[in-house]
Amino acid sequence: MVIFGASGDLTKRKLLPALYNLAQQGLLSKQFAIIGFAVDDFTTESFRKTLSEEIPRFASAPLEAKLWNWFLERIYYVRGDFQDAADYQSLRAQIAEADKLHSAQGNRFFYLAVAPRFISPIVRELGAAGLAQEENSRWTRVIVEKPFGHDLDSAIRLNRELKEVLQEKQIYRIDHYLGKETVQNLLIFRFSNSIIEPLWNRNYVDHVQITTAETVGVEHRGGYYETAGALRDMVPNHLFQLLTLTAMEPPISFAADEVRNKQSDVLHAIQPFRPQDVPTAAVRGQYGVGMIAGERAADYRSEPNVSPDSNTETFVALQLMIDNWRWAGVPFYLRTGKRLARRVTEIAIQFRRTPFVLFRNTGVRDLDVNRLLIHIQPEEGISLSLSAKIPGAVMRIGQVNMDFDYATYFGCEHSTGYERLLHDCMAGDATLFRSADMVEAGWSVVQPILDAWRAQPAGAFPNYAAGSWGPDAAEDLLQREQRAWRRIGEEELDRRGPLPVSEKVSGA
């Protein structure tokens, strides 16, 4: 494995701890070796020394000395410029040496943990140095980190430039959200439980809400975030992965292309935004001063490397309609933002109300709807809310939850979220990686919003307080259709305490 940008944060925070965890689980080949490639002035020895000091701070559990030493002996470093052809000859020589020392059999993959502007030049230099070829049944793969393009045209151009050197099957576009167990479990939950599929359509589902909320601001990423914003940073990748896994049709097999083609079908079926649709179906916001966990939070424009008059959005909410047989007429609401009230990622499937209130003569005036919650972070699990009679002589109805969480049933695993994805890449399984078609289809959906927002910059930023759930316009997005965002952390359904959770209406 060659890591471009090996001296950066991703390597020490995620990649090497994930590889170490794989070694601990016995899933890393004895013939494995890692070569770091970056411009910083390290040697192999000084790089190993630095990692030994830093990795314990980021590992998900204390390192075992014997295993860490075994792991460390397989790490090498090459100092080089991403765009200097001569440095790729040094890399080629180091790969050959590591291959010989560890009997790696010529298989290799390159992880591009670099700024987007370096992706094409690195792949071009790999091709020129003869490092991108696959020969004699030996494979070569390239993992590309998001963002994959910054709009539709740049994504198409990047795909074209990569394919001038690589075949599509060699390109692994990674989205670390897909390393989470609950995201992967979406496929299992939907397609291995026969009671789910009959309900998973427009006949029973009223609408779907997908939320990815963070309490942190942009931190040290102000420079990047000023060029991206919440829409580019989150929607075409993370949120669309959750959307497509929720809405896709059953594939004919679990083969990578079959699954990814079904995900692409969802993106192609999303009703295109017309310019006149954007003001009512897309909401943008930027956080101002507020309170989070009892502490004052500064506004976005005060963050490091952010313009004092920035119009970059830190919040976005969308209403999407999927024009296909299963979902016609069912709105999908997406929201994501920084400095929001809670850190949470979840999918809420809200089912339709019962046709009428059977118990209306007993004092029960209304019934709650059933809701299926798929918790992705910080907790991972699934909850289904149901109505139940509260014990007693009078008719009262309470909401109860059927809960499943990974920690209770399967225990906690030491994981960074990258283990599964790195292992899949080594095994040649691209199911959890994005295809070129998915990338371009995702950008096709958001491009009209980018165009509309560029033509008419936001005029009232900041428009939500840090620690809130976003601007008022996001509430209006649902209220005009007599719906509301789930009050995460406030609703009775969030309480996982003993029954009864709540009382609806007292009988006479």
C-alpha angles and dihedrals in degrees: 000000000000117000115201108204091028094161092059132099097260092061097054098033100044119357103053094038088051092050090047090052089051089052090050090052091049092247098116116088118244085229093061125120134173127215119192116208121190142128095251118109104256133133122208090261096048091045091053090047092052092048092050088056097043108034096067087063092056102033115110091230137013112290120249106233097219094047093044092053090050089049094046093053088063096056121095134173134217119189110217151137115254090226101041113101092201092060090057088061088057088049091049091053092049091049090052091049094048090045090055095044095048101028091237090169094226097287113134144164131197122216113204103207090166142111112285093250090067098053099086096040092051093049090046091052091046088056094047091050092052092245098120097061126108113215137169094004092307114133132220121192135177124209115205122197123218143289091076099191126330097244140001097280094048092047091052090047093049092049090050093049093049092049091054085071106019137043116240090249089061094056118087112186103197128212109179091207087076089061090070115103095225092054090052089044090061089079093046093046094050101038105034099048113072093199092063106055098060089058097043100095147067093286093068107016118080097186144326128235122198116189130184108175131173130192093203125085125226091288110183093350097080094116093053095039092055088063095042117030127189095295097057094034099054117008108063091045120023100024095041090051089056092043095051095046088051097046105031124116118244110278118226090241141358091257113133098244093046093053095042093047090056090050090051090051089061092052092048090051095055110115106253117244114245115207090252091053096058099077092054102034101038126055126189130190144172125209124244131188114315147136126274121181090346095306129108114253120203123233122261093251089061094056118111114273092011122123113247089230097038119158094193113133119236093181133046133177124184139185111212129185121203113212103211138104095265101046108025108142096011112117120219111207118200126187134172134164150144128254092024127152098267140012104243142136118194146144116225118198107196113198126210123267120260113268093254141350105266093186098051093119091059098063096268103125101177142013129222118234125245116256131191115206122196106197113205104167149051085358120028118215148084131264129189119195119213136175117246136177113256108230113258145085094281128063110259128155127210134183116245132183133224103207135194122178128177097227093057098044103033105017125234122303123203099246141152092194091248097084096084094044095049091046091049091051091052089048092048095243109141097175093112095044126085122254124221089252093054091050094051094042090053093051090047089062097050099036095085089053092050089049094049094047092047090052092049113030118208111271105192108048129179093046105158134047121242107257095034130101095256136274124337089248089069090059090048089055089071102024094065087064093044093255133115139203113259109264095234112208093008106067121092088239090068092062110094094189129119122303140299096053097182145345118239106192129345117235122233 
